[in-house]
């Protein structure tokens, strides 16, 4: 009986891991990002930046892309580089501004290169990236 229970528990664990490995970007957002950024990626005023309407704008420039991949939530995410890229691309598509062109999607290689180098000062980096974005088009707010 004990052996049967151990086999059953092992089977459940393997199934759970297989399910997590095949999660869609929307499921990964729900599991790893929604707790802070909210169900509609709106963030929390003064505490957590919104992704809706902002992420795709950051993706317009190399500096903005680098910033997104190095913020603590992305840099420290439990998601693999490929899955993080997929979640960010899904978010940019789902919550991008409808009147703006879609940015080039993140690649796994881009994520791998950027996310391992944490930002020393997240808010200062954000302000600088937003300043540059605002110089040539719509930009997210510098502060959140």
C-alpha positions as CSV (number, residue, x, y, z in Angstrom):
1,X,0.0,0.0,0.0
2,X,2.8,2.4,0.9
3,X,4.5,1.7,-2.3
4,X,1.3,2.3,-4.3
5,X,0.9,5.7,-2.5
6,X,4.4,6.7,-3.3
7,X,4.0,5.7,-7.0
8,X,0.7,7.7,-7.1
9,X,2.4,10.8,-5.5
10,X,5.3,10.5,-7.9
11,X,2.9,10.4,-10.8
12,X,1.0,13.5,-9.6
13,X,4.3,15.4,-9.2
14,X,5.4,14.4,-12.7
15,X,2.1,15.5,-14.2
16,X,2.2,18.8,-12.3
17,X,5.7,19.5,-13.6
18,X,4.7,18.6,-17.2
19,X,1.7,20.9,-16.9
20,X,3.9,23.8,-15.7
21,X,6.4,23.1,-18.5
22,X,3.7,23.5,-21.1
23,X,1.8,26.5,-19.7
24,X,0.7,29.1,-22.1
25,X,2.1,32.7,-21.8
26,X,-1.3,33.7,-20.4
27,X,-1.1,31.0,-17.8
28,X,2.4,31.9,-16.9
29,X,1.3,35.6,-16.5
30,X,-1.4,34.4,-14.2
31,X,1.0,32.3,-12.1
32,X,4.0,34.5,-12.0
33,X,3.0,38.1,-12.7
34,X,-0.6,38.8,-12.0
35,X,-0.2,38.8,-8.2
36,X,1.7,42.1,-8.5
37,X,0.6,43.6,-11.8
38,X,-3.1,42.6,-11.6
39,X,-5.5,40.7,-13.8
40,X,-5.4,43.4,-16.5
41,X,-1.8,44.3,-16.1
42,X,-2.7,47.7,-14.6
43,X,-0.2,47.6,-11.7
44,X,-0.8,49.3,-8.4
45,X,-0.5,53.1,-8.4
46,X,2.6,54.3,-6.6
47,X,3.9,50.7,-6.1
48,X,3.8,48.4,-9.1
49,X,4.1,49.8,-12.6
50,X,1.5,49.0,-15.2
51,X,2.4,46.8,-18.1
52,X,-0.8,47.5,-20.0
53,X,-0.1,50.4,-22.4
54,X,3.5,50.7,-21.3
55,X,5.4,47.5,-22.1
56,X,5.2,47.8,-25.9
57,X,6.4,51.4,-25.6
58,X,9.5,50.2,-23.7
59,X,10.1,47.6,-26.4
60,X,10.6,50.3,-29.1
61,X,14.2,51.0,-28.2
62,X,17.2,48.8,-27.2
63,X,17.5,50.8,-23.9
64,X,13.8,50.2,-23.1
65,X,14.1,46.5,-23.9
66,X,17.2,46.2,-21.8
67,X,15.4,48.0,-18.9
68,X,12.4,45.7,-19.1
69,X,14.5,42.5,-19.0
70,X,16.6,43.8,-16.1
71,X,13.9,45.0,-13.6
72,X,13.7,42.7,-10.6
73,X,10.5,41.0,-11.5
74,X,11.9,39.9,-14.9
75,X,15.5,39.4,-13.9
76,X,14.5,37.2,-10.9
77,X,11.6,35.4,-12.4
78,X,11.4,31.7,-12.0
79,X,10.4,31.5,-15.7
80,X,13.0,30.2,-18.2
81,X,14.4,32.8,-20.7
82,X,12.1,31.4,-23.4
83,X,9.0,31.5,-21.3
84,X,9.8,35.0,-20.0
85,X,10.2,36.1,-23.6
86,X,6.8,34.5,-24.5
87,X,5.0,36.2,-21.6
88,X,6.4,39.6,-22.4
89,X,5.5,39.2,-26.0
90,X,2.0,38.0,-25.1
91,X,1.6,41.1,-22.8
92,X,2.8,43.5,-25.5
93,X,0.3,42.0,-28.0
94,X,-2.6,41.8,-25.6
95,X,-2.1,45.1,-23.8
96,X,-0.3,47.3,-26.3
97,X,-1.8,50.6,-27.4
98,X,-4.1,49.9,-30.3
99,X,-3.0,52.9,-32.4
100,X,0.8,52.1,-32.1
101,X,2.8,49.7,-34.2
102,X,3.7,46.4,-32.6
103,X,7.3,46.2,-31.4
104,X,9.7,43.4,-32.5
105,X,9.2,40.5,-30.1
106,X,11.7,39.5,-27.4
107,X,13.9,36.5,-28.3
108,X,15.1,33.9,-25.9
109,X,18.7,35.0,-26.6
110,X,17.9,38.6,-25.9
111,X,16.4,37.6,-22.5
112,X,19.4,35.4,-21.7
113,X,21.9,38.2,-22.4
114,X,20.1,41.0,-20.5
115,X,18.4,39.5,-17.4
116,X,21.5,38.3,-15.6
117,X,22.7,41.8,-15.1
118,X,20.5,43.5,-12.4
119,X,19.8,47.2,-12.3
120,X,21.5,49.1,-9.6
121,X,18.8,51.8,-9.5
122,X,15.5,50.8,-11.1
123,X,13.7,54.1,-10.8
124,X,16.7,56.1,-12.2
125,X,17.0,53.7,-15.1
126,X,13.3,54.0,-15.8
127,X,13.3,57.8,-15.7
128,X,16.2,57.9,-18.2
129,X,14.6,55.4,-20.6
130,X,11.2,57.2,-20.4
131,X,13.0,60.5,-21.1
132,X,14.5,59.1,-24.2
133,X,11.3,57.5,-25.3
134,X,9.3,60.7,-24.8
135,X,11.8,62.5,-27.1
136,X,10.5,60.6,-30.1
137,X,7.0,59.4,-29.4
138,X,4.6,58.2,-26.7
139,X,6.2,57.1,-23.5
140,X,5.1,55.4,-20.3
141,X,5.0,57.6,-17.1
142,X,8.5,58.1,-15.6
143,X,7.1,57.3,-12.1
144,X,4.4,54.8,-11.2
